[in-house]
């Protein structure tokens, strides 16, 4: 079961390699992990490290980063767990809410809107787009 381990939460340390490693593991779940991520997205605790590197899709599609002009990694600065999970969901599904929170948000109302967007996406579209995906109950 995915949950935000204590080391994801702000500790006053400037950088925590464990946080980056767990987000990499979440990305490795791929589309199969989307329902579990969405079930746990309503987490407004601050992150220990406000850094989330994700592979650049353009660089992954056969374009060597130096030649294509694209960097191999896209970097985000999420402030809270929900921000990072929204960025990962965008990366895995190519869906985006109207006010992306991947680099933080001015207030939690925008984060709540993001949570609702992803919960509705799961209920209304995800399973239609991914019929073989694992279903979860609310």
Buried (B, 14 or more C-beta within 10 A) or exposed (E): EBEBEEBBBBBEEEEBEEBBEBBBEBBEBEEEBBBBBBBBBBBBEBBBBBBBBBEBEBBEEEBEBEEBEBEBEBEBBBBBBBBBBBBBBBBBBEBBBEEBBBBBBEEBEBBBBBBEBBBEBBEEEBBEEBEEBEEEEE
